[in-house]
Each structure stands twice: as structure tokens, then as C-alpha cells.
Amino acid sequence: MLLAAILFARGARHARVSIARRISFWFGLTALYVALHTRLDYFFEHEFFMHRLQHLVLHHLGPFFIALSYPGAALRAGVPFGWRQRWLRPATQSKPARVFFDIVFNPIVAVVLFVGLIYFWLLSPIHFKAMLDARLYRVMNWSMVIDGLLFWWLVLDPRPAPPARLAPGRRILVVIAAIPPQILLGTYIFFTPHELYPIYSICGRAFSWITPMRDQQVGGLLLWIPGSMMSVIGALIALRHWLRLSARDRLRTERKTPGKRAPVKATAS
């Protein structure tokens, strides 16, 4: 996180980064820092609804605002020029890197990963182990951060395709496709009449005035409503990009073939 902050601060002096984009980046990075590296982590480990609040920040809010700031140009500009030429460009243009990005930015894979990680870490046996093993706990949190960054970077890209990975219309479909599974899981957790995550009762709860079932219901609501609303907001922003690009006539599907001239009509002499 410190490296990202240094690169953006250096690059923002050279790249054209508006005040709004700077605020968006620093807000997103600060949100990730608070959710990962402060003493609030004690509450995230001892209340289910606080854990869901943490993952709402790690998977949705923080990556969303970082992606909304479009920091790619600033981050690249923050890398010294010699390093970019010698290390960064060959690494990003290598075959393994291209294959990796082709896979994770595939629209089906992106949706499955985005929703699938939520389901995976909320499976009762997996969740039980993750909350007891410090190493697995870190893997869980950082997997949510990385996947959130990849997903929102794909959805909120303001450019036409190419160079963007997806056309604006497909970006809207991708983010909308992620809404129903989140609602389904949130409603299941909310309406389940028994305790799904007893690890919080076993290890001791941070708030004794909240019953285990109430804690679980609030956690289900956080996944159900705010998580889905973030996806709706993402869809609206993707729609805004689509309308903007369409108004600027940058959604042409036909490309002129280089070197090919238009036919000349014969005229009577």
C-alpha cells in the first residue's frame, strides 16, 4: 500500500490527474488501510457483521474508488523511466502476463471470481478455518482486495474498446450479472433460523449486547443491500461512460482498412 501511495504521488505530478480523481484514489486507499491495518481488525475478527463490513470495504468500496480514479497512467508515470523500459514493459507484455489478464478479464470469469470468492469465504467450514488461522485470514482479505481491484477496473474503464478490455455495453451486463447472487446469499444468511458461523461465539464476541442471530442478520443485510447497491452504482457509471462515448462518436464498430481508398465514381466529360 505504501508503494502504491508513493507511485501515485510521484506520477500525479507528471500525468494529468484531476482533483476529483486524486480524492477518489486517496479515499479508496485510505479505506483499504483502515480495513486492513488498524485496531478495528479486532472487531472484524469478533463480530460477523463487522467482518462483513470489512469485506464490503475491501471488495467493494476501496477498490471501487481506486478504479474510479483511473490511476493507471499516474502509477506508470510514478515508476522511473528506466525501470519502465527495462522491467515494467517487458513484464506486462510477456506471454504469461497476457494470458493471465485474458483469463481474469474475461467477462464470465470476472463475474464468477467476484461472486465466487464471496461464497467461498462464507462457506461455514472455510470461514471457521480462516478466522482461526492468521495466514489464511490474510489470504482471505487480500484475495478480496485484489479481485475487487480487477473487477472494478474492468467495469469502470472509461475508454472505448479497444483499448479497453470490454465494450461499454458489456461492462454494464457484467456488473448487473453480479447483483442477483449477492442478493441471494444475503437473503439466505438473513433468513436462516440457526447460527451459521459459531466461530464468533466460540472465540468471544466484541459486542455482548448483540445476540448471535441478530449479528448474523445484520451481516446478511450488509451483503444483501449495500453490496448490491455498489453494483447498481457501478452499472450506472458504466452506462454514463457508454452514453458519453456514444455522444462523442467513439463507438464505431467499422474500421477503415489502412491504405484502402474509397471507390471513385466516374463522371461524364
Backbone hydrogen bonds in HBPLUS format (Angstrom, degrees):
<---DONOR---> <-ACCEPTOR-->    atom                        ^
c    i                          cat <-CA-CA->   ^        H-A-AA   ^      H-
h    n   atom  resd res      DA  || num        DHA   H-A  angle D-A-AA Bond
n    s   type  num  typ     dist DA aas  dist angle  dist       angle   num
A0005-ALA N   A0001-MET O   3.01 MM   4  6.25 155.1  2.08 144.0 150.7     1
A0006-ILE N   A0002-LEU O   2.94 MM   4  6.20 158.2  1.99 151.0 156.5     2
A0007-LEU N   A0003-LEU O   2.94 MM   4  6.13 170.0  1.95 156.6 159.2     3
A0008-PHE N   A0004-ALA O   2.99 MM   4  6.09 163.2  2.02 147.2 152.0     4
A0009-ALA N   A0005-ALA O   2.97 MM   4  6.05 161.6  2.00 145.6 151.2     5
A0010-ARG N   A0006-ILE O   2.94 MM   4  6.11 159.5  1.98 151.3 156.7     6
A0011-GLY N   A0007-LEU O   2.82 MM   4  5.90 166.4  1.84 149.6 154.4     7
A0012-ALA N   A0008-PHE O   2.81 MM   4  5.75 152.9  1.89 148.8 154.7     8
A0013-ARG N   A0010-ARG O   3.32 MM   3  5.80 150.6  2.41 107.3 115.1     9
A0014-HIS N   A0011-GLY O   2.97 MM   3  5.38 148.2  2.08 110.3 119.7    10
A0015-ALA N   A0011-GLY O   2.81 MM   4  5.92 176.8  1.81 173.2 174.2    11
A0022-ARG N   A0018-SER O   3.02 MM   4  6.32 154.3  2.09 147.5 155.0    12
A0023-ILE N   A0019-ILE O   2.93 MM   4  6.18 162.3  1.96 154.1 158.4    13
A0024-SER N   A0020-ALA O   2.99 MM   4  6.17 158.1  2.04 144.8 151.1    14
A0025-PHE N   A0021-ARG O   2.98 MM   4  6.20 159.9  2.02 148.6 153.1    15
A0026-TRP N   A0022-ARG O   2.99 MM   4  6.20 177.2  1.99 158.0 158.7    16
A0027-PHE N   A0023-ILE O   2.89 MM   4  5.93 152.9  1.96 147.7 155.6    17
A0028-GLY N   A0024-SER O   3.03 MM   4  6.16 163.1  2.06 146.4 150.8    18
A0029-LEU N   A0025-PHE O   2.91 MM   4  6.15 164.6  1.93 157.1 161.4    19
A0030-THR N   A0026-TRP O   2.93 MM   4  5.89 156.2  1.98 139.4 146.5    20
A0031-ALA N   A0027-PHE O   2.93 MM   4  6.09 153.8  2.00 146.2 153.5    21
A0032-LEU N   A0028-GLY O   3.10 MM   4  6.37 155.0  2.16 145.3 151.2    22
A0033-TYR N   A0029-LEU O   2.97 MM   4  6.24 155.6  2.03 145.4 152.5    23
A0034-VAL N   A0030-THR O   2.91 MM   4  6.16 164.0  1.94 154.6 157.8    24
A0035-ALA N   A0031-ALA O   3.06 MM   4  6.22 155.7  2.12 144.8 151.4    25
A0036-LEU N   A0032-LEU O   3.02 MM   4  6.10 126.9  2.31 141.3 154.3    26
A0036-LEU N   A0033-TYR O   3.19 MM   3  5.21 140.0  2.36  97.0 108.2    27
A0037-HIS N   A0033-TYR O   2.76 MM   4  5.45 168.7  1.78 157.4 160.1    28
A0041-ASP N   A0038-THR O   3.14 MM   3  6.14 171.5  2.15 123.8 126.2    29
A0042-TYR N   A0039-ARG O   3.20 MM   3  5.91 158.8  2.25 116.1 119.6    30
A0043-PHE N   A0040-LEU O   2.95 MM   3  5.45 122.6  2.29 110.8 123.5    31
A0044-PHE N   A0040-LEU O   3.09 MM   4  6.49 152.8  2.16 147.8 156.3    32
A0045-GLU N   A0041-ASP O   3.04 MM   4  6.21 137.2  2.23 142.6 152.3    33
A0046-HIS N   A0043-PHE O   3.16 MM   3  5.07 146.9  2.28  97.1 106.8    34
A0206-ALA N   A0046-HIS O   3.24 MM 160  5.36 151.0  2.33 122.5 126.4    35
A0051-HIS N   A0047-GLU O   2.98 MM   4  6.26 147.4  2.09 145.0 154.6    36
A0052-ARG N   A0048-PHE O   2.94 MM   4  6.29 155.1  2.00 152.3 158.5    37
A0053-LEU N   A0049-PHE O   2.96 MM   4  6.18 145.0  2.08 135.8 145.8    38
A0054-GLN N   A0050-MET O   2.88 MM   4  6.16 151.8  1.96 144.5 151.7    39
A0055-HIS N   A0051-HIS O   3.02 MM   4  6.37 160.0  2.06 150.6 155.0    40
A0056-LEU N   A0052-ARG O   2.87 MM   4  6.03 138.4  2.04 139.6 151.4    41
A0057-VAL N   A0053-LEU O   3.15 MM   4  6.45 146.7  2.27 143.1 150.5    42
A0057-VAL N   A0054-GLN O   3.13 MM   3  5.27 123.6  2.47  96.8 110.2    43
A0058-LEU N   A0054-GLN O   2.91 MM   4  6.21 160.3  1.95 149.1 155.3    44
A0059-HIS N   A0055-HIS O   2.84 MM   4  5.57 159.5  1.88 139.8 145.1    45
A0060-HIS N   A0056-LEU O   3.07 MM   4  5.32 141.4  2.22 121.4 131.6    46
A0061-LEU N   A0056-LEU O   2.96 MM   5  6.36 158.3  2.01 151.9 154.9    47
A0062-GLY N   A0057-VAL O   2.81 MM   5  5.41 158.6  1.85 141.5 149.0    48
A0064-PHE N   A0060-HIS O   2.87 MM   4  5.65 145.5  1.99 146.3 157.2    49
A0065-PHE N   A0061-LEU O   3.12 MM   4  6.36 163.9  2.15 157.1 158.6    50
A0066-ILE N   A0062-GLY O   3.10 MM   4  6.32 155.5  2.16 152.7 160.4    51
A0067-ALA N   A0063-PRO O   2.87 MM   4  5.96 166.4  1.89 150.9 154.5    52
A0068-LEU N   A0064-PHE O   2.86 MM   4  6.01 146.0  1.98 141.5 152.3    53
A0069-SER N   A0066-ILE O   3.19 MM   3  5.35 142.3  2.34  99.3 109.6    54
A0070-TYR N   A0067-ALA O   3.05 MM   3  5.35 162.7  2.08 110.9 116.3    55
A0075-LEU N   A0071-PRO O   2.83 MM   4  5.96 164.4  1.85 166.7 171.4    56
A0076-ARG N   A0072-GLY O   2.98 MM   4  6.18 159.9  2.02 151.1 156.6    57
A0077-ALA N   A0073-ALA O   2.92 MM   4  6.08 157.0  1.97 145.3 152.3    58
A0078-GLY N   A0074-ALA O   2.95 MM   4  6.13 130.3  2.21 138.3 151.3    59
A0079-VAL N   A0076-ARG O   3.13 MM   3  5.47 153.7  2.20 107.1 114.8    60
A0083-TRP N   A0080-PRO O   3.02 MM   3  5.36 120.1  2.39 106.2 120.8    61
A0084-ARG N   A0080-PRO O   2.99 MM   4  6.32 152.1  2.07 153.4 162.4    62
A0085-GLN N   A0081-PHE O   3.02 MM   4  6.33 161.4  2.06 154.4 158.1    63
A0086-ARG N   A0082-GLY O   2.96 MM   4  6.04 156.8  2.02 145.2 152.0    64
A0087-TRP N   A0083-TRP O   2.77 MM   4  5.39 160.0  1.80 141.2 147.8    65
A0088-LEU N   A0083-TRP O   3.06 MM   5  6.41 160.1  2.10 143.8 150.0    66
A0089-ARG N   A0084-ARG O   2.90 MM   5  5.77 172.7  1.90 156.3 156.8    67
A0091-ALA N   A0087-TRP O   3.06 MM   4  6.06 151.7  2.15 145.1 153.6    68
A0092-THR N   A0088-LEU O   2.96 MM   4  6.19 163.8  1.99 159.2 162.7    69
A0093-GLN N   A0089-ARG O   3.00 MM   4  6.03 143.4  2.13 149.6 159.3    70
A0094-SER N   A0091-ALA O   3.44 MM   3  5.32 162.5  2.48  98.1 102.9    71
A0098-ARG N   A0094-SER O   3.02 MM   4  6.32 159.5  2.07 153.6 159.7    72
A0099-VAL N   A0095-LYS O   2.92 MM   4  6.11 164.8  1.94 159.5 163.3    73
A0100-PHE N   A0096-PRO O   2.93 MM   4  6.06 159.7  1.97 145.7 151.6    74
A0101-PHE N   A0097-ALA O   2.99 MM   4  6.22 168.2  2.00 153.2 155.4    75
A0102-ASP N   A0098-ARG O   2.92 MM   4  6.02 152.2  1.99 145.6 153.9    76
A0103-ILE N   A0099-VAL O   3.05 MM   4  6.25 144.3  2.18 143.9 152.6    77
A0103-ILE N   A0100-PHE O   3.17 MM   3  5.26 125.1  2.49  94.9 108.5    78
A0104-VAL N   A0100-PHE O   2.97 MM   4  6.28 173.3  1.97 162.9 161.3    79
A0105-PHE N   A0101-PHE O   2.96 MM   4  5.65 148.0  2.07 139.0 146.7    80
A0106-ASN N   A0103-ILE O   3.16 MM   3  5.33 162.4  2.19 106.5 111.4    81
A0110-ALA N   A0106-ASN O   2.78 MM   4  5.90 160.6  1.81 163.9 170.5    82
A0111-VAL N   A0107-PRO O   3.17 MM   4  6.32 159.9  2.21 143.6 147.2    83
A0112-VAL N   A0108-ILE O   2.99 MM   4  6.19 168.2  2.01 153.7 157.4    84
A0113-LEU N   A0109-VAL O   2.85 MM   4  5.95 163.4  1.88 153.3 157.7    85
A0114-PHE N   A0110-ALA O   2.98 MM   4  6.03 160.5  2.02 142.5 148.6    86
A0115-VAL N   A0111-VAL O   2.98 MM   4  6.11 172.9  1.98 156.7 158.0    87
A0116-GLY N   A0112-VAL O   2.59 MM   4  5.25 143.7  1.71 136.2 149.5    88
A0117-LEU N   A0113-LEU O   3.05 MM   4  5.79 160.6  2.09 139.7 142.1    89
A0118-ILE N   A0115-VAL O   3.11 MM   3  5.37 121.6  2.47 102.1 116.1    90
A0119-TYR N   A0115-VAL O   3.15 MM   4  6.53 163.2  2.18 155.5 159.4    91
A0120-PHE N   A0116-GLY O   2.77 MM   4  5.93 162.0  1.81 151.3 157.2    92
A0121-TRP N   A0117-LEU O   3.08 MM   4  6.13 175.9  2.08 149.1 149.8    93
A0122-LEU N   A0119-TYR O   3.17 MM   3  5.18 138.9  2.35  97.1 108.9    94
A0123-LEU N   A0120-PHE O   3.22 MM   3  5.46 166.4  2.24 107.9 111.6    95
A0127-HIS N   A0123-LEU O   2.76 MM   4  5.81 170.3  1.77 172.2 175.3    96
A0128-PHE N   A0124-SER O   2.96 MM   4  5.99 155.5  2.02 145.7 152.3    97
A0129-LYS N   A0125-PRO O   3.19 MM   4  6.45 159.1  2.24 144.9 148.9    98
A0130-ALA N   A0126-ILE O   2.92 MM   4  6.12 162.1  1.95 153.2 158.8    99
A0131-MET N   A0127-HIS O   3.06 MM   4  6.18 150.9  2.15 149.2 154.6   100
A0132-LEU N   A0129-LYS O   3.10 MM   3  5.24 149.4  2.20 103.0 112.4   101
A0133-ASP N   A0129-LYS O   2.97 MM   4  6.06 150.6  2.05 159.1 166.2   102
A0137-TYR N   A0133-ASP O   2.85 MM   4  6.00 147.9  1.95 150.2 160.6   103
A0138-ARG N   A0134-ALA O   3.08 MM   4  6.34 149.9  2.18 142.1 148.3   104
A0139-VAL N   A0135-ARG O   3.04 MM   4  6.36 159.3  2.08 148.0 153.9   105
A0140-MET N   A0136-LEU O   2.89 MM   4  6.09 158.2  1.94 147.4 153.0   106
A0141-ASN N   A0137-TYR O   3.09 MM   4  6.35 165.4  2.11 147.7 150.7   107
A0142-TRP N   A0138-ARG O   2.91 MM   4  6.06 174.3  1.91 159.1 160.9   108
A0143-SER N   A0139-VAL O   2.88 MM   4  5.84 147.2  1.99 144.7 153.3   109
A0144-MET N   A0140-MET O   3.24 MM   4  6.46 149.0  2.34 142.4 149.5   110
A0145-VAL N   A0141-ASN O   3.14 MM   4  6.50 150.6  2.23 143.4 151.6   111
A0146-ILE N   A0142-TRP O   2.96 MM   4  6.10 175.8  1.96 152.8 153.5   112
A0147-ASP N   A0143-SER O   3.02 MM   4  5.99 164.1  2.05 142.4 147.6   113
A0148-GLY N   A0144-MET O   2.93 MM   4  5.90 153.8  2.00 138.7 146.7   114
A0149-LEU N   A0145-VAL O   2.95 MM   4  6.22 157.0  2.01 152.0 157.8   115
A0150-LEU N   A0146-ILE O   3.03 MM   4  6.30 163.1  2.06 152.3 156.4   116
A0151-PHE N   A0147-ASP O   2.90 MM   4  6.05 166.3  1.92 154.2 158.0   117
A0152-TRP N   A0148-GLY O   2.98 MM   4  6.03 173.2  1.99 153.1 154.9   118
A0153-TRP N   A0149-LEU O   2.95 MM   4  5.80 147.0  2.06 139.4 149.1   119
A0154-LEU N   A0150-LEU O   3.11 MM   4  6.24 149.7  2.21 139.9 147.1   120
A0155-VAL N   A0151-PHE O   3.00 MM   4  6.31 156.4  2.06 149.4 156.1   121
A0156-LEU N   A0152-TRP O   2.85 MM   4  5.69 166.9  1.87 147.6 151.4   122
A0164-ALA N   A0160-PRO O   2.95 MM   4  5.73 165.0  1.97 149.1 144.5   123
A0170-ARG N   A0167-ALA O   3.04 MM   3  5.43 122.7  2.38 109.5 123.5   124
A0171-ARG N   A0167-ALA O   3.14 MM   4  6.46 144.8  2.26 152.6 163.2   125
A0172-ILE N   A0168-PRO O   3.34 MM   4  6.71 148.8  2.45 146.1 152.5   126
A0173-LEU N   A0169-GLY O   3.32 MM   4  6.67 156.9  2.37 143.0 148.6   127
A0174-VAL N   A0170-ARG O   2.94 MM   4  6.13 153.9  2.00 147.1 154.0   128
A0175-VAL N   A0171-ARG O   3.20 MM   4  6.45 166.7  2.22 150.1 151.6   129
A0176-ILE N   A0172-ILE O   3.03 MM   4  6.17 154.9  2.10 148.3 155.9   130
A0177-ALA N   A0173-LEU O   2.91 MM   4  6.00 150.3  1.99 144.7 152.4   131
A0178-ALA N   A0175-VAL O   3.29 MM   3  5.32 142.1  2.44  95.3 105.5   132
A0179-ILE N   A0176-ILE O   3.09 MM   3  5.47 163.7  2.11 113.1 118.3   133
A0182-GLN N   A0179-ILE O   3.10 MM   3  5.44 122.2  2.45 109.5 123.7   134
A0183-ILE N   A0179-ILE O   3.10 MM   4  6.38 159.6  2.15 159.2 165.6   135
A0184-LEU N   A0180-PRO O   2.88 MM   4  6.06 162.3  1.91 156.4 161.4   136
A0185-LEU N   A0181-PRO O   3.03 MM   4  6.18 163.9  2.05 146.7 150.0   137
A0186-GLY N   A0182-GLN O   2.94 MM   4  6.04 162.2  1.97 147.1 152.8   138
A0187-THR N   A0183-ILE O   2.91 MM   4  6.05 162.3  1.94 152.6 156.8   139
A0188-TYR N   A0184-LEU O   3.03 MM   4  6.19 151.3  2.12 141.7 150.0   140
A0189-ILE N   A0185-LEU O   3.00 MM   4  6.26 164.5  2.02 154.2 157.1   141
A0190-PHE N   A0186-GLY O   3.00 MM   4  6.13 157.0  2.05 144.7 151.7   142
A0191-PHE N   A0187-THR O   2.94 MM   4  6.00 162.7  1.97 150.4 153.8   143
A0192-THR N   A0188-TYR O   3.03 MM   4  5.89 125.1  2.34 142.7 153.5   144
A0201-SER N   A0198-PRO O   3.00 MM   3  5.27 127.9  2.28 105.1 118.6   145
A0202-ILE N   A0198-PRO O   2.97 MM   4  6.26 153.5  2.04 154.9 163.5   146
A0203-CYS N   A0199-ILE O   3.00 MM   4  6.10 165.0  2.03 147.8 150.9   147
A0204-GLY N   A0200-TYR O   3.16 MM   4  5.81 123.0  2.50 124.1 136.2   148
A0210-ILE N   A0207-PHE O   3.40 MM   3  5.89 170.6  2.41 112.6 115.0   149
A0215-ASP N   A0211-THR O   2.89 MM   4  6.10 160.4  1.93 158.8 164.7   150
A0216-GLN N   A0212-PRO O   3.00 MM   4  6.22 155.7  2.06 143.4 149.7   151
A0217-GLN N   A0213-MET O   2.91 MM   4  6.13 152.9  1.99 144.7 152.1   152
A0218-VAL N   A0214-ARG O   2.98 MM   4  6.20 161.9  2.01 152.5 156.4   153
A0219-GLY N   A0215-ASP O   3.06 MM   4  6.27 157.2  2.11 145.6 152.1   154
A0220-GLY N   A0216-GLN O   2.93 MM   4  6.19 151.6  2.01 145.1 152.8   155
A0221-LEU N   A0217-GLN O   2.94 MM   4  6.23 152.2  2.01 146.4 153.9   156
A0222-LEU N   A0218-VAL O   2.98 MM   4  6.28 151.2  2.07 147.8 155.1   157
A0223-LEU N   A0219-GLY O   3.24 MM   4  6.54 147.9  2.34 142.7 150.3   158
A0224-TRP N   A0220-GLY O   2.86 MM   4  5.98 152.2  1.93 145.3 154.4   159
A0225-ILE N   A0221-LEU O   2.80 MM   4  5.78 174.0  1.81 157.7 157.8   160
A0227-GLY N   A0222-LEU O   3.33 MM   5  6.55 150.6  2.42 150.4 158.8   161
A0229-MET N   A0225-ILE O   2.85 MM   4  5.99 157.0  1.91 155.9 163.4   162
A0230-MET N   A0226-PRO O   2.96 MM   4  6.18 149.5  2.05 149.1 155.5   163
A0231-SER N   A0228-SER O   3.09 MM   3  5.15 119.3  2.47  95.7 110.4   164
A0232-VAL N   A0228-SER O   2.98 MM   4  6.37 149.5  2.07 146.6 155.7   165
A0233-ILE N   A0229-MET O   2.90 MM   4  6.18 160.4  1.94 152.0 156.6   166
A0234-GLY N   A0230-MET O   2.93 MM   4  6.16 153.9  2.00 142.3 149.9   167
A0235-ALA N   A0231-SER O   2.90 MM   4  6.19 150.5  1.99 145.4 153.1   168
A0236-LEU N   A0232-VAL O   2.98 MM   4  6.31 151.6  2.06 148.2 155.9   169
A0237-ILE N   A0233-ILE O   2.97 MM   4  6.28 155.2  2.03 151.0 157.5   170
A0238-ALA N   A0234-GLY O   2.95 MM   4  6.17 158.3  2.00 147.8 154.0   171
A0239-LEU N   A0235-ALA O   2.88 MM   4  6.09 149.3  1.97 142.4 151.3   172
A0240-ARG N   A0236-LEU O   2.89 MM   4  6.15 149.1  1.99 141.7 150.4   173
A0241-HIS N   A0237-ILE O   2.98 MM   4  6.33 155.4  2.04 149.7 155.4   174
A0242-TRP N   A0238-ALA O   3.02 MM   4  6.27 153.0  2.09 142.9 150.5   175
A0243-LEU N   A0239-LEU O   2.95 MM   4  6.26 162.5  1.98 154.9 158.1   176
A0244-ARG N   A0240-ARG O   2.93 MM   4  6.11 158.1  1.97 149.4 156.0   177
A0245-LEU N   A0241-HIS O   2.91 MM   4  6.08 164.8  1.94 152.5 156.0   178
A0246-SER N   A0242-TRP O   2.90 MM   4  6.05 151.7  1.98 145.7 154.4   179
A0247-ALA N   A0243-LEU O   2.89 MM   4  6.06 155.0  1.95 146.0 152.3   180
A0248-ARG N   A0244-ARG O   3.13 MM   4  6.37 140.6  2.29 139.5 149.8   181
A0250-ARG N   A0245-LEU O   2.89 MM   5  5.21 167.5  1.90 155.2 156.2   182
A0249-ASP N   A0246-SER O   3.04 MM   3  4.95 160.1  2.08 103.7 108.5   183
A0260-LYS N   A0257-THR O   3.17 MM   3  5.60 164.1  2.20 133.1 134.4   184
